[in-house]
């Protein structure tokens, strides 16, 4: 059904473009950006090209226009400075002027499904409804319901409605949400979709310790008021919040739940519009235009601020954005009082077609248009994601996995990998079983044989010869720890079972495992993107942490009368990290074979590693220093405290040195400037 | 050595100018600059007009008048009677600085003391002592602004094509230390019009050429068109690298098309009168101003501003800076020729033809240049990505793969090709060019590439090199320093190559010569030059950090490239006008402008000038979002197509700094290459090596007429149109006449 509509509008668009004269040929003044698979901004070819600048509506000049709506082939502009609504054709030919006699400061305009023109007037503190012929039908003023709030003001900024009698009004400074009225009766139906308040840990802490009086002195944590809104043809409400928040745009269903899967956040939002495939357009007051798909993923950013270069496609400020059914954008620059129109390029048309099919779950049909998109831009993230889904549907898992990987979709890769792995297992199940039987059987036989015939004696002797070397023996002391930790630490402290050399080797191994864990995990579990390597820095950080920790701990031990020597501490810490040294390599190998559904196995390993390491460290502190329980806890607490203090001090030192150096260089260059004259 | 060469060249050029285009007013001195000596004649002006203009000179075509008080001129076309004035009626309501700007023939800008704001002084506000003498073919005016202690002499002379205005550097005297000359305007209001009184347009040299209609703008524009010729001289100018950033990781403004040739024009269609201003000297320090009405005054006017001193930022730390002005004055002569066109020729086509004539007279354009059709294929060898330790080269196209691609194309008879290899050097596309010829690992090596050249002898093979920009700085000798003593650098927003530096012209010369020497030994590989062709900066160098001017740098680049061109085949990427005399292939010809709000039309001005004299190749077609429209633009102007190609999929580039090359795999483009080859072969068979003799654009239909009678009709509309009884489908084209039929 919807697809038919899409096709229809596409056809209409073709006709429209053939009628409109082609008048601008130029390279645009802006670059278009999109996100790559790592979420970084990247340049792409133009998504929209500027087509026409509407400087005047007929002979009417606009004054500080602040909103705009498109319905069918008509354009409605809230001409705020001239206190009126201007109605024109999409080419800017004047049709009529509405509401000059009643409007004081029209700042919002919306066209209802039945053609009624709804106008939010912030000075008149009312919303007016005009008929299609411009006659005033109704006005909505501040609701008298006590639920509205007696002290709450009613300064409408934007207005919208759905086909079910609901009128939505965003009001200035009203943090309760959107004011929802009945369109037919004007009755107050309640507040809708208030922004959530983020309560930080600190707020909670203050709340717990402060008296009522003190709390009243605090700045109140009230939700941000909604600055802009629109409603699409399905009655879904989109809100925009004009302050720094993680959810600048929300897409609310009937029960006011946000339906966006990705949080949309960007600076200086000013207006939003919804296209016919559910894609969301947003404009910023500093001149940028953003397009998101229906789930909130960023597709394109273009436009920008006109700093006086006077180039088409750049804006002083944008107060409103609207989109026609065929995807043409109308952007209102309120400083210049002009409307700039944009048309999607060939590339964007392809993206929209494929996105539409993809969103409808028609993965197989979407494959061809996605291929078109990839042909024009082989690095377009969503195209890889889309095409991967269609390969997956086709059961071409290898290609699906490749494209999922190109779009950095770990869930997708995991999904495809599961299928591939299953296929391999299914195909080779007998071979796998056979190999397992041979290995285990062989090993068993070998052991049995060696017991009876000493076939393995020479090998055993060789092994023994190596393990009996002092350093090797010391390193292998690691395995004694789990058997009886207390004895083991006694061995470290009193019996010289380990040496500085063996501990250093283990520290080295630790660093290597740590780096391998970061860089050599399987793709699905890797947290490092290709190209984001910082091996030396990582190694330096981990070594630095060890050095600081050892020093701090030794310091605290010596002032709290612990018995541990520096060497004891040095060796004790690394031997206590035995679980990490033994289990983490196993985990790294496993990440290459597991999928996201088996992540619990890795979590289990993690719990074991952390729990055992912490337990061992506690035992170590207690044993090496001959502490009682309370002393141990105290020592650990002080060590951690000293550790953080040391970091803070180092940081302050660094900043001071930098500032001093800067100060000296500044004086020097100023002196040089004066000398040179 | 090279400095001597430049001077000689300059001298030759100036001599040539003087021979070919009338007598020079001011004699050339031994060092090639203009002499300030006024050779006054004893005559008195023979004629005075009713409104007080005195006749200075006259010839068959034009008469030159002047007016003593404001030092403005009038040029009368003796054939048509059309008059061009340089003085408007002052608007009493406008500010002091602007009031008499409009009727002054000379306006100065200066700095006072250590202040960095500009002060304007004109012929009325400055009350200068003016001594006007008639000289051969014109007049000379010695102007002394006593209040600021600055004096200069302006020579205005008449020849058969129009007038020439000159201010020799040696005539400029600054006698009061408190006042330092910043800029000079000469005859700024020549050809002005009031609001929409006269039909016509101004021609600005933005990109392909753009027009600003002379219509009443109802004050809708607040800013004029201002652009430096050859872009900003950022090694002197304060940090004005204007980039808009969406956030700290990405810039969003596309740079403007810029000015690569020092011309500007004014056309009064309704009076059938037009002129083209050609800046002959001073162009390295000039900017073009075009003021549409509504910006400051009610007049439309276009002129050049000659800059003698800039402000710059002297940085005193990470954040602190002092704004200061250049202490030494830039030394250059001002010389600008105004070529007039009347009657039928008074339009942009006429001006373009005038410019072509001028360039031909001066030996820049030659009729015997090889301008045969060719297609440019640039192959992208690769770039580096971050590896666990250091970087790793991502190979995109090897010499072997190029061989496979060429075998396929030539097999189908597509062999009018010009092949460049891009990113061949160590470190890939952003790697340093050292002058060595060793290729990056997987690409192959020079002898493999030379073998290709032997195998496909019809195809020209080039190595691409940007000899200006570099992304790694080692040592300090070879880099351009800014006037404030800092290395000239800017952010690239690239992860692995975050900072861009520039080689000095001398450092570039060293590298180019080394590379050219190795290539000459190989015999058949040329160079396609980037960077040094379209950007030029003055620079400090040497132990005492001596300042070398922009003109000097341009001269060094020009000499270096021309010397290479004598040995090897070369191509220049978007070359500035001072390189046109040695261009073998002109790459990256821009068919668009910068999309300014006040521009009412973009026209193929430079294509009309250069087509048929220099082979023009387009920018890469791959990266255009609307390939159909771009194709039509190329057909309209007769620009040959260009592609950037790789053998591997560009998705391999995701972790490199070349991730913006989002679409370039040969397998995806082979069809398009065939299509373009067919179209342009056909186009060339019609137009041959003709120049363009006429052009029109209305209602989305462009008609380009060639000297040989061929016509190219391009329909940008979606719907079909009729042209001379032929149907041209929507978004399609038609070739008529010429050598072959349709």
Interface residues (C-beta under 8 A of the other chain):
Chain A: X14 X17 X18 X21 X22 X23 X24 X25 X26 X27 X28 X29 X30 X31 X33 X36 X37 X40 X41 X42 X43 X44 X45 X46 X47 X49 X50 X53 X55 X288 X301 X302 X303 X304 X305 X307 X308 X309 X310 X311 X312 X313 X314 X336 X345 X346 X347 X348 X375 X376 X377 X378 X379 X380 X384 X406 X519 X530 X531 X532 X533 X535 X662 X663 X665 X666 X669 X670 X673 X677
Chain B: X207 X220 X221 X223 X225 X242 X244 X246 X247 X249 X250 X251 X252 X253 X254 X256 X257 X314 X315 X316 X317 X318 X320 X322 X324 X327 X385 X386 X387 X388 X389 X495 X590 X592 X593 X594 X595 X596 X597 X598 X602 X623 X624 X625 X626 X627 X628 X629 X633 X649 X650 X651 X653 X654 X655 X659 X660 X662 X663 X665 X668 X699 X700 X716 X717 X718 X719 X730
